[in-house]
Amino acid sequence: IVEQFLAGELNIIDNPGVARREDIRNSDAQVYNYPGNAWDYLAFNLADPTNPQNAFDEAGNPIDQGHHPIFGDVRVRQAIARAIDVDSIIQAAVFNEGTRMSSFLIPSSWAYDNDLAPIPFDPEAAAAMLDEAGWTDEDGDGVREAHGALYAEDGTPFQFTLYTNEGNTRREAIGTLVQDQLAQVGIQVDFQTIDFNTLLDIQDSQTFDATILGWRNGFPDDPDATQLFTTGSDVVSSGSNFMSYSNPRFDELNTAAKNVPGCDPEE
């Protein structure tokens, strides 16, 4: 399609492959840049992957889901966020044809907060946070182990499996970069690319450690996060909150946002 466009055989193309966009910019075409409505994510399983549970029972009572031995500790998740250089991933994986997001809202959304700064890349801070969380490299082999961690037995290596769907070169590049960057702070990542439907089955069954996949928003964007991040959407094999994220304050704010009198965007 790009070759046909550059040859003058097509009048308009939309969302061309990232590797060819510079060729189009260097032609005499009129080019319009706009933020897309799709985003890639790195998702952690926060609950016990050996015993998947729904968030609530049939009577609406909360179920104890246990904790993932690594990702159950919020300090670990925050450390990983600081150990990953998102800007370098955007440069290497999509030729800088991407936008860093500071939350789950796409930058073109009316609800996007431009004043919300992204978490900075800071591997030194990440290492200090991991130390504090009880993940240290006592034997000097380059891989951290649990020593007083919240949910992992002492001596457990900081190792987890990261899946993405095979054939998606962008996500394969992201996974490889995440693997390399986390190795710099003593985290061993077993990165695997597998069949897309198999990955969805593993993800929905909540038996995974971490995954890289994507989400596509409709247009116009609806910032309602009920499906993705509210506790009630944590249903094994059918809910989109397969990470088992549960934050009562977020649930409260999400419900309030859906019921603002007059639907005032500022409010």
Secondary structure, DSSP 8 states (H G I E B T S, - for coil): -HHHHHTTS-S---S--GGGHHHHHTTT--------SEEEEEEE--S-TTS---SB-TTS-B------TTTTSHHHHHHHHHHS-HHHHHHHHHTT-----SSSS-TTSTT--TT-------HHHHHHHHHHTTEE-SS-SSS-EESS-SSS-TT-BSEEEEEEETT-HHHHHHHHHHHHHHHTTT-EEEEEEE-HHHHHHHHHHT--SEEEEEEE--SS-----HHHHSGGG--TTT-S-TT----HHHHHHHHHHTT-GGG-S--
